[in-house]
């Protein structure tokens, strides 16, 4: 059946978020190493571990999991938007969370320096904000699709942070007829409700849409749940089990063009 619309995930589908975060960690950890002599790779691993543990210890964790906000987004998100009370809790928690993650990360490597932890907690968001990285094929693909299909961006995350990511690459948002952010909608992928909301916005039935994303547990599972064609972008050759099976699997975004032709 001919497709009328293409729905895209944002992070690590169109934007190379993993690389942006990795480079921000590397720059911040090198700054710490210059002052303290710690191994920067070990510090990154330590801070990531401490951040995850802290993040999961907060009462906001079930909400962030449902909306789809990961611990490393919490290390630079302001959480100033979103109507739910949990966003106000996150806004209050964020500064102490950032400082604690870096301070405890240093401490686990034998550096007990709260003042340095506080400085690194401010440096990391600045480093991440300075790195809005897009995959080299993103705009070629969108140029090929624009005008032929309705395009919708369906992203999990905090409203202000996802908008900030888009503002970092201002050419991206104009390609889309609609942009849906889970933190505004009130529920995140893979919930059927947010996919149905997207289809209502597009005015199409599930069989007329195709969802493209990098995460089996959100993008692919959600599309499969409502009977929409799902395309898993698997750039790193990840081996999946048969629990969540995409309709199609691609290694490069531009492979989508052949799928749509067929």
N, C-alpha and C positions, 0 to 999 in steps of 0.2 A: 504494500500500500504506500502511495506517495506521501512523503513527509512534508509537513507544512512549517514546522518549527524545530529549531535546535536550542536545547537548554544546556547551558554550560555552568560547571562549577568554576570558582575563581582561583583559590589557592592551590598551587601545584598542578593546575590544569592550564590556566592562561598566564597567571603570575607565578614566578619561580620563588615561592615563599620560603621553601626549605633553604635555598641558597642565600637569600637575604638574611635569614636568621643565623645561618652558619657563619656568614661573613661578619655579622654584628658580634657574635660570640667571639670569633677569632680576634677581632680588633680590640674588644674590651678585655679579653684575657691576656693579650699581649701587653696592654697598658699595665695590668696588674703584675705581670711577670717582670716588667721593667723596674717596678718599685720593690718587689718582694723576692724575686728569684724563683717563684713557683713555676712549675711546668704548665704552660698555657693550655695544653690539651687535657691535662689532668684537672685543671680548674674548670674548664668547660663541662667536662663529664660530671664533676662534683656539683656544680651549680645546677645543671639540668636535673640531676638526681634530687637535690634538695628542693628545687622548685616544684617538681612533680609531687613529692611527699607533702610539702606544705599545702599546695593547691588542693590535694585530695583530702586534707584534714579540715578544710573550712566547710561550714554548713552550706555554703553556696555551691559546693561541688556538684550535687545532682542537677542543679539548674544549669551550670556551665556545660555539663556533659550533654544535657538535653538540647541546649541551644547550639552546641558545637564550638566552644571556645577552649583552646588548649592552653596548657600552663605557660608556654613561651609567649603566647599572645598576651597573657596576663602580665608578663614582664615589661610590656610597653603600652598596653591599652589604658586610656584614661577612664573608660566606662562612664562617660558623662551623659550618654543618651540611653534610650530604652525606657519604656514605661514601667516595667516590672520593678517591684521593690528590691529584688535581688541585684539589679544594676546599681542601686544606691549603696547597697552593702558592699558590692565589688569596688565601687568608687572610693569608699572609705578604707577598704582593705588594701587596695593596690599599692600605695606607697610603702606600707610596712612589709607587705609581701615581697616587693622587689628588694628592699633593703635586707630582709631576713634571708632570702635566697642567696644573695651574693655574700653576705657576712658569714652565713653558715657554710657556704661552699668554700670560702677561704679557710675557715676554722678547721674544716675536716682535713685540710692540707697543712695544718699547723700554724696558720697565720690568724691571730686573734686581733683583728683591726676593724672595729665597727665604723670608724670614719671612712676608711677605704671602701668598705662594703657599701656605704651610703653613696660614695662618689661613683662607684662602678654601676650601682643601681640607676643612676642618672645618665651615665655614659651609654649604657646598652640601648635605651630607647632612642637616643640621638643617632647612634650607629645604625640601628635598624631603619629609622626614618630616612636616612640618607641613601638607602639602597633599594629603590623600587625596581626590581629586576623582572623583565618579561621574557618568556621564551622567544627565541628568534623567529619561530614560525607563527606566533600568535596572530600578528596583524595580517600576514599573508592569507591565513585561513579565513579570518573575519572579512577581509576584502572580497574573498571568493564567495562567501555566503551572503553578504549584505545585499539586500534587494531581491534575493531569490527565496529566502526563508525568513520567517519571524524569528528574532533572536531574543533569548531571555537569559539573564544571569541569575543563578540560584545559589546563593552562598550562605553557609553557616557562619555565625560570628556576631560580635558586638556591633551595633549600628555605626557608632562613630569610628571604630577601628576599620571596618570594612570600607566605609566611605573614604577614610584617610588613605587606605591602600589604593583605592581607585583615583583619588586626587593626585597621588604620586605618579600616576601614568594617565594624564588627562585625556589622551587620545582614545582610551579604552571605552569608557562609559557611553559615548555617543553611538557606538555600534548597536546598542541594545534597546529593544522596544520597551522592555521592563527589567527592573533590577529588584530582586526580592532578597532581603537579608533576614535570616532566621530570628535575630534579636528584635526586629521590628514586628515580625509576624507572630512571635510568641512560642514557636516550636521549630525545631531544626530537622534537617534530613537525618535519618531516613523516614521520618513520620509521613504517612500518606497524606495528611492534611496539607502540608506545605507544597507537595507536588500537585495536589488537586487545585490548590489556590493558584499555582503557576499556570495550570491548564485553563482555568477560568479567565485569568488575565489575558491569555493568548486566544481564548475563544475556540479551543480545539478539543478533540477527543484524544485519549491516551495513545491510540494507534497512529495518530498523525504527528506525534512528537518523538524526539530522540534526545536522550540525556547523555552528556559527555562529562566524565569526571574521573579523578584518580583514586578515589576511595571506594572500595567494595562495600564497606559497612555503612556508608551514608548515601553516596550518589547512586551506586548500582542497586543496592538493596531497595532503596526508596522507589526507583524507577520500576524495578521488577514487581514490587508490591502492587502498583496500580496498573500494571500491564503495558508499560511504555518500553520501547526499545532502549536498551542500555549499552553504552559504549565505554569500556574501561580503558583509559590511557595508562598503560603500564610501561613507563619509560625505563625502569630499572630492572626489568626481567624478573619481577617478583613472582614466586611460585605460589599459586593459590590452591586452596583445597576446593572441594565441590559443594561447600556450604552455600556460597553466594556465587552464582554463575552469570556473568554478563552475556548479553546477546552477541556482542562483538568485543574483541580485544585488539587494541592497536598500540604501536610503540611510538608513533609520531602523530601529532595532531592532523597533519595534512592527509594522512591515510583516511580520514573521515570523508574526504571528497569522493573517493571511489565507492565507499559504502553508500553514500547518498545517491550516487549515480545509479547504483545497482538496485 
